Amino acid sequence: MSVINFPIEHLNRFLSNHSFVVDRPFGDIFNETNNVTVKLKITGLKPMISVGEWKDFIEYTLFLEDIESETYQETLSVLFDTLISNDYKISNTDTTFYLLTSKVNNLLREFLKYWDIDNYVNCNRIINNINTGNSKFMNESLEIGNDYDDIISNVVEDILSVFENQREGEYVLPEDISTNEEDMVYEFPQLGSVFTVNLEMSISDDVDTVDVDGEYYRDEDTLDIRVKTNPNLNSDGIQELNLELNELVAHELEHLIQRDRGYKFPTKEPKFPLKYYTQQHELEAQIAGFKRRAQKEGTSLESVVINWFKRNQIKHRLTPKEMEIVVNQILKLGQS
């Protein structure tokens, strides 16, 4: 670094309270407004070559604070997920954020001219502070814990009781197994909503042991659960079914809890698997389900997560690199 010959502390005090609006820093790919609000912090000087001559460039950190377009917000989120960091250091040959930093460079140079500073500038770090999820709910949501253990156990036991008697068919729980005509829905004091379970069971030679899948439908207060089993299922397979159901019910119940807490869900499901699996609400639900399975299986969260993504590649459709990104995010949040 060269000797700094300008009032860097004074400038940074001013910059800390000043925001810049960058006009269309990602171009016009989606043909919509995508202005970004940023803040800057000057970090020093660095000699760099410009037009064949060495010059002192002012280096700065760029903080992304807000973005007008929801589409670009999601795109930006996926980009930083791919980089596996919200704190990204930029090398001299890196063009990942070239259009954005070029526009910010022009804004900063014009700003510095008010202080009679005419150095070229260079961004060497970008920190993403844009809220790309519903993080204010994160700590609450990840604490599913003992408060909901009884609910998960209750639902899983009901499903297994149906499975023991009949491995094929469609059922609505608890209505189809209750001896009390008033028990038409699951209702627990820990939850703000009642719900039902639509259970579909089938037998198929296409699965080695069991295949369990499902969804939570917010507008209908229902958990749809599908169980497909091999016709020659043994005791080990039944134990696997128990673990799979514990994982799935905990996962889908987490979405119900999120809804009760006022979680703002996206209006559209992402088309690309990486974007889908790295949504904040989906990460939280995955953690809830995987933690439940790890607890029941007596193993580590890491092994449960890795094994699930390895054996369910047909379902998640992630590339090996994308799978690594998702697994790392789950483990990072799950162990925090």
Phi, psi and omega in degrees: 000144176276168177292131181278122183244030177219159187286078187298319181294319179296317179296317181292328175297318179292314183296330181295338180251012183234135178247151175245140175256121182261121184280119175046061182287350179247017178078204184239040184299315183261006176055045175213161180298133180220034180301140182241136174265129183228160169235158186229151174221123179283132183248347178150196179244148176216126178290128180220158181273131176224120182053045175079001181237147175281128179224155178275109177269138173278122179264147182213159173259137181253126179251119176278121187250324183200157178215139186284326187267127176294324179299314180289329177299315179293320179298318179296321179299313179297322180299313180289330173297319179296323178284350180057037178190146170261007178230095192248122178270134186256126175275169184296331183261004183281128180246014184305316182244033189302312183297318179297308184292329177297318179290322178292322177304315180296318179296316181292321179297317178296321179297316184291337180296335176297337178257018181057036177249121186239027178288154167289160183233159182211128177274124180246003181198138176236129178244125183268107178254008181287133179285101182262010179207204178244059189296339180295342178265355191301307184299318178297316187292327182281356181260042182301313166038212189291336182301334185243004180303315183296324180294312180299314180299319181299311182294316180297317179298322179295318180295316180294327179294323176291317182299322181297329183263332184205119185266001178226150176127174179241136184220155172243119181251145006272000188306316188283351181239358184275142175270352179254121183297341181277346182275074181267341182222161171277127181224121182230143182296337180286342186254151177269355182228152169268164179203164174235165178241121171267110185254126177238122182239142180211161178244136183206140173285352182288342180251142181289317179229279181223153172224121184238134179210167180177175179215159171249127179255108186298319185289341184248355183054047180230146169253117175267122182233128180244128181238119176242128184232152174290141182297337181256036183298130178256189184296325177295322178294323178293322176296321177296320177299318178301314180294317180297319180293319177300318179295312184292315181296318177298320179298307184289326176296326178300323177295322177296318179296319177300316181298317179298330182273003177085023181299136179268101180278152176294152182282336181231144176283133177299146181279330185266135184304317181300316180295321180297310187285345179256010171296145184302313184292330180285322176300316180297318180292321177298316180298317180300315181292316182291324177296320178299315180294318179301320178296314182289326184274344181069039181226182184277154176299319182300314182293323179297313182296310182299316181296322180297314183290331177290317185273355181241034183297327179295327180284310188277335175057033177268146172288163178306320180292317179295321178299320178298320179297312182296313180301316180297320179293317179298313182294322179297313180287322183290336181257004181277000000 
